[in-house]
Amino acid sequence: MSPQVLCLFGSLVLFFGCSQEGSTADTPVEPGTPAQTVAASPAEPATKKQTAPAIPGAQTFEQDGITAQIANWEQLQEFIGNQDDKIVIVDLWSSWCEPCLREFPHLVALQKKYPEKVVCVSFNLNYDGSKAYPPESSREELMEFYTKQNAEIVNLISSTPDEDLYKKLDLAAIPAAYVYGTDGKLQKRFDNETLAYGQQGFTYEEHIVPFIDEMLQQAQKPTE
């Protein structure tokens, strides 16, 4: 079944998450936007310390000290490989996926809980491949959301159409979260494609945070 069809079932199949159907992208921007930092709200000066961009050279947006960048999955994997001795959590979400929005604050809270040991990444899948609405066209909507959530994490906006990424990852729908160990290797994927976490699907509080806690405890045990 296509991911586009899954969202049509609404709450009856909530555990399947959401896919790309229902995009409400902002007014398209002119093509050829240069890869540079773009202030999402130039009238208001930044009041917070801006987070350093995670992807060198990527198009970057900033608002009130919160940053977001446009990147693809390969660039993300390179970033993960450079996070020495840190656990990385990548949360795949979209702004029209209700389960994703519900869990987003817990992703931010996890970063605050382990600021030195964990790197939390939000990987937005609003882009559906439309030429009229490139990845940067939803930046106003996303930056407003990031700032309201005080998302002082690594925020990436996928430059790969969501359908293409679903196929690449063999993923039926979002929400989904990927947990990488301190060696940069994938340790576990959380998704709602089965009833493994009940009909409500996985949550950070019940499933991901305990998993991270266990990983950190194992890392602290002395090796024989």
C-alpha positions in Angstrom: 0.0 0.0 0.0 1.3 3.4 -0.9 2.2 5.8 1.9 -0.1 8.4 0.4 -3.1 6.0 1.0 -2.2 5.4 4.6 -3.1 8.9 5.9 -6.6 8.6 4.4 -7.6 6.2 7.1 -6.9 8.8 9.8 -7.2 7.7 13.4 -8.4 4.2 12.5 -4.8 3.4 11.5 -2.9 5.8 13.7 -0.3 3.2 14.4 0.7 3.3 10.8 1.6 7.0 11.1 1.3 9.5 8.3 2.8 10.0 4.9 3.0 12.8 2.5 -0.7 13.4 1.7 -2.0 16.7 2.9 0.9 19.0 2.3 0.2 22.7 3.0 3.4 24.2 1.7 3.8 27.9 1.7 4.0 30.1 -1.4 6.8 28.8 -3.6 10.0 30.7 -3.8 11.9 31.7 -6.9 14.1 28.9 -8.2 17.9 29.2 -7.9 18.0 30.3 -4.3 21.7 30.5 -3.4 23.0 28.1 -0.7 23.4 30.6 2.1 22.0 31.5 5.4 18.5 33.0 5.1 16.9 34.8 8.0 13.3 33.5 8.5 12.2 36.7 10.3 14.6 39.6 9.4 12.6 42.1 11.3 13.3 40.5 14.6 16.9 40.2 15.8 18.1 36.8 17.2 17.7 36.7 21.0 19.3 33.3 21.5 22.7 31.8 20.8 22.6 30.4 17.3 23.4 26.7 16.9 26.3 26.0 14.6 25.0 24.5 11.3 25.4 20.7 11.1 25.9 20.4 7.3 28.7 22.6 5.9 27.6 24.5 2.9 23.9 23.6 3.1 21.2 26.2 2.7 20.6 27.4 6.2 17.7 29.3 7.9 17.8 31.0 11.3 15.1 32.5 13.5 15.6 33.5 17.2 18.7 31.4 17.5 17.1 28.3 16.0 18.6 26.9 12.8 17.4 24.5 10.1 19.1 23.3 7.0 18.2 21.6 3.7 20.0 18.3 3.3 19.6 14.8 2.0 19.9 11.4 3.7 23.5 10.9 2.6 24.6 14.2 4.1 22.9 13.2 7.3 24.8 9.9 7.4 28.1 11.7 7.0 27.1 14.0 9.9 26.3 11.0 12.0 29.7 9.4 11.3 31.4 12.5 12.6 29.6 12.4 16.0 32.4 10.6 17.9 31.3 8.8 21.1 27.7 10.2 20.9 24.4 8.5 20.4 22.4 10.0 17.5 18.6 9.9 17.3 17.1 10.8 13.9 13.3 11.6 14.0 11.5 11.4 10.6 8.4 13.6 10.7 6.2 16.0 8.7 4.0 18.9 9.7 0.8 17.1 8.8 1.6 14.0 10.8 -0.3 14.2 14.1 1.7 11.5 15.9 4.9 13.2 14.8 3.8 16.5 16.2 2.8 14.9 19.4 6.2 13.3 20.0 8.3 16.2 18.8 8.6 18.0 22.2 9.9 14.7 23.7 12.7 14.7 21.1 13.7 18.2 22.2 13.5 17.2 25.9 15.8 14.2 25.2 18.5 16.5 23.9 18.2 18.7 27.0 18.4 15.6 29.2 21.7 14.4 27.7 23.3 17.5 26.1 26.8 16.0 26.1 26.0 12.4 25.3 23.2 12.5 22.7 22.6 14.3 19.4 18.9 14.7 18.4 18.1 15.3 14.8 14.7 16.2 13.3 14.5 15.2 9.6 11.5 16.8 8.1 9.7 15.1 5.1 7.4 17.8 3.9 8.9 17.9 0.4 7.0 15.7 -2.0 9.1 16.3 -5.1 7.0 19.1 -6.6 8.9 21.5 -8.7 6.5 24.3 -7.8 7.2 23.7 -4.1 10.9 23.0 -3.5 12.1 22.0 0.0 12.7 25.7 1.1 9.1 26.7 0.3 7.9 25.6 3.7 10.6 27.3 5.7 8.3 29.9 7.2 5.9 27.2 8.5 8.8 25.1 9.8 10.8 27.8 11.4 7.8 29.1 13.3 7.2 25.5 14.6 10.9 25.1 15.5 11.0 28.3 17.4 7.7 27.6 19.3 9.2 24.2 20.3 12.5 25.8 21.3 14.0 23.1 19.1 17.7 23.6 19.9 18.6 20.4 18.1 19.8 19.6 14.6 16.9 20.5 12.3 17.1 19.2 8.8 14.6 19.6 5.9 14.9 16.8 3.4 15.8 17.7 -0.1 14.8 14.2 -1.2 11.1 13.6 -2.1 9.4 11.7 0.7 8.3 8.9 -1.6 11.8 8.3 -2.8 13.1 8.2 0.8 10.4 5.8 1.9 11.5 3.4 -0.8 15.2 3.9 0.0 14.7 3.1 3.6 12.0 0.4 3.1 9.7 2.4 5.3 6.0 2.4 4.9 5.2 5.6 6.8 6.2 8.0 9.5 6.7 8.7 12.4 9.9 6.8 12.6 13.0 7.2 14.7 16.5 5.8 14.0 18.9 5.3 16.9 22.7 5.2 16.1 25.3 4.0 18.5 28.5 5.8 19.5 30.2 4.0 16.6 27.8 5.5 14.1 26.1 2.2 13.3 22.3 1.9 13.4 21.1 0.2 16.6 17.4 0.3 16.2 14.6 1.7 14.1 11.3 2.6 15.9 8.3 2.7 13.6 4.5 2.0 13.8 4.3 -0.5 10.9 3.3 -3.3 13.3 1.6 -3.6 16.6 4.9 -4.0 18.4 4.2 -0.9 20.5 0.4 -1.2 20.6 -2.2 0.7 18.5 -0.9 4.0 19.6 2.6 3.2 18.4 5.9 4.0 19.9 6.5 7.0 22.2 9.7 8.6 23.5 8.8 8.3 27.1 7.8 4.7 27.0 10.2 3.3 24.4 12.9 5.5 23.0 14.2 7.2 26.2 14.4 3.8 28.1 16.3 2.4 25.1 18.8 5.3 25.2 19.1 5.0 29.0 20.1 1.4 28.6 22.6 2.2 25.8 24.3 4.8 28.0 24.4 2.4 31.0 26.0 -0.3 28.9 28.6 2.2 27.6 29.6 3.1 31.2 30.2 -0.6 32.2 34.0 -1.4 32.3 35.1 -3.8 29.6 36.8 -7.0 30.7 
